[in-house]
Structures are given as structure tokens and as C-alpha cells.
């Protein structure tokens, strides 16, 4: 077997507490927080003098995790505008299945979430939307219709 599972998705953020609050409001559970530094971190990332705070969150079903990282050293690099369009190569989005898409969007707005487009209906199967979350990442929400 080539892989056992997907362990986590990593996102670099500028404000760890705000990012944790966003994803906890979405329904994720904080597993823990810590600081990463030392030779292993430098070797793994290809950066020198790494020192960053990390937080690990998991979905309620326990099958998926999200690792947030806030770099203190080396300093974070601004890679351009936060409102980059959806069709730029690289990380596309992180998608979450939700029970009630409109309620979820309403709860995330006080945490800075903004819809990228609109809540859209795909046939009689799903309500879907993309919104901007911490650090400008695109978070997808999908409500399966019954």
C-alpha cells in the first residue's frame, strides 16, 4: 500500500487565536497547541531557524485533521492579495460537509467569513458555497439535501 490515510491539511495563518475560533465555530475540535522549532523543523520545511506555533484540530467524526501554523521565524511572506480568484494553481480549497449551510455561514460571519459567490444548489443533491476564511483561504461548505 502506498499510503495509510491522509493525516492532515496544513494552513499558515497570521492570527492563531482567530483561526482556531473560526474552525471551532465551524464544528472542529481543538486537539492541542504547541510550538515547533529545532533542526527537525528546519530539515522538514527547508527553512532556517523555524519557530512556529501550531494547533491541531479534528473533525467531529475523528477522521480528518487540520494543522494551523503561525510562523514567528522566519517571518511570514505576503504572497499577494488575500482575495485571489478560485482558479489559481495550488491549494484549491478545504471542503466541509455541514448540516445547515445557511446557519453555518451566519455563525462564521462574525469570525470574518465572507461568501466568495453565493450559496448554490446542485440539482436536488447539494447546497454548496465557498467562503473566505482565515488568511484568505477558501473554505467550501456542502449541505447534502435529503
C-alpha positions in Angstrom: 0.0 0.0 0.0 1.3 3.4 -0.9 -0.4 5.4 1.9 -2.4 4.6 5.0 -4.5 7.7 5.1 -4.4 11.5 4.7 -3.2 12.7 8.0 -3.9 16.4 7.8 -4.1 19.6 5.8 -1.8 22.4 6.9 -2.7 26.1 6.7 -0.3 29.0 7.6 -2.3 31.8 9.4 -1.4 35.2 10.8 -3.6 35.1 13.9 -3.7 31.7 15.6 -6.4 32.5 18.1 -8.7 34.0 15.4 -8.1 30.9 13.1 -8.8 28.5 16.0 -12.0 30.4 16.8 -13.2 30.2 13.2 -12.7 26.5 12.8 -14.1 25.7 16.3 -17.2 27.7 15.4 -17.4 25.6 12.2 -17.5 22.5 14.4 -13.9 21.3 14.6 -12.4 20.2 17.9 -9.0 21.6 19.1 -6.7 18.6 19.8 -3.9 20.7 21.1 -1.4 23.5 20.6 2.3 23.7 20.8 5.5 25.3 19.4 7.7 23.7 16.8 11.4 24.6 16.4 14.7 22.9 16.0 16.8 21.0 13.5 13.9 18.6 12.5 11.6 21.6 11.7 14.3 23.2 9.6 15.0 20.0 7.8 11.4 19.2 7.1 10.4 22.7 5.9 13.6 23.6 4.1 13.7 26.8 6.1 16.4 28.0 8.6 15.6 28.8 12.2 12.0 27.7 12.2 9.9 28.7 15.2 6.2 28.5 14.8 3.1 27.9 16.9 0.9 25.1 15.7 -2.6 23.9 16.6 -4.2 20.7 15.5 -8.0 20.5 15.0 -10.1 17.4 14.1 -13.5 16.9 12.6 -16.2 15.6 14.9 -16.0 12.1 13.2 -12.3 12.0 14.1 -11.2 11.1 10.5 -9.9 14.5 9.3 -7.5 17.0 10.8 -6.3 20.5 10.1 -3.0 21.8 11.3 -2.7 25.6 11.7 0.8 27.2 11.8 1.7 30.7 12.8 5.4 31.4 11.9 7.5 33.7 14.1 10.7 32.8 12.4 11.4 33.1 9.6 8.9 35.8 9.1 5.8 35.0 7.1 5.9 36.2 3.5 2.9 38.1 2.0 2.3 36.1 -1.2 -0.1 38.6 -2.7 -3.7 39.6 -2.3 -6.0 37.6 0.0 -8.9 37.7 -2.4 -7.2 35.7 -5.2 -9.6 34.1 -7.5 -10.6 30.4 -7.2 -8.8 29.3 -10.4 -5.2 29.9 -9.4 -3.0 26.8 -9.4 -2.2 25.4 -5.9 -4.4 24.7 -3.0 -7.9 25.0 -4.2 -10.0 24.9 -1.0 -10.8 22.8 2.0 -14.4 21.4 1.9 -16.5 20.5 4.9 -19.9 18.7 4.9 -22.4 20.6 7.1 -25.9 20.0 8.4 -27.2 23.5 7.7 -25.3 25.7 5.2 -27.1 28.9 5.9 -26.7 28.6 9.7 -23.0 27.7 9.3 -22.4 30.8 7.1 -24.2 33.0 9.6 -22.2 31.7 12.5 -18.9 32.1 10.6 -19.5 35.7 9.5 -18.6 37.2 12.9 -15.3 35.4 12.5 -14.5 37.2 9.3 -16.0 34.8 6.8 -17.3 36.3 3.5 -19.0 34.4 0.7 -16.9 34.2 -2.5 -20.1 33.8 -4.6 -23.4 32.7 -3.4 -25.0 29.6 -1.9 -25.8 27.5 -4.9 -28.0 24.4 -5.5 -26.6 21.5 -7.4 -29.6 19.6 -8.8 -31.5 18.0 -5.9 -28.3 16.8 -4.3 -26.4 19.6 -2.5 -26.3 23.2 -1.4 -22.7 24.4 -1.9 -20.8 27.6 -1.3 -17.2 28.9 -1.0 -16.3 31.5 1.6 -13.0 33.1 2.6 -11.7 32.0 6.0 -8.5 32.8 8.0 -5.6 34.0 5.9 -7.8 34.3 2.9 -8.1 30.6 2.3 -11.2 29.3 0.5 -13.4 27.1 2.7 -16.1 25.1 0.9 -19.3 24.1 2.6 -21.6 21.3 1.3 -25.1 20.5 2.7 -26.5 17.3 1.3 -30.2 17.6 0.5 -32.4 14.7 1.6 
